[in-house]
Amino acid sequence: MTKSLEESIVIQAMRDLLDANDNERAGALEFFLADGHDHLCDITGLNAKAIKKRVIEAAQHQGVRREKLVKDLIRELPRN
């Protein structure tokens, strides 16, 4: 099945955590820290608290380690 728009938004915000632009990365992190993803996760059945915890963990790293953590998170999202 295809991803919903809501799930796609959450995934794009995760990808933005890897953006070369500092403002994009900061905006994506703020989206998760301010629980902007909560409503979208409710709609799609994703675990918002678990995602936030893993995003915070990834944000504490830089470079390849952050990239791996974010890509693992995206890959592990439940598929419809």
Secondary structure, 3 states (H helix, E strand, C coil): CCCCHHHHHHHHHHHHCCCCCHHHHHHHHHHHHCCCCHHHHHHHCCCHHHHHHHHHHHHCCCHHHHHHHHHHHHHHCCCC
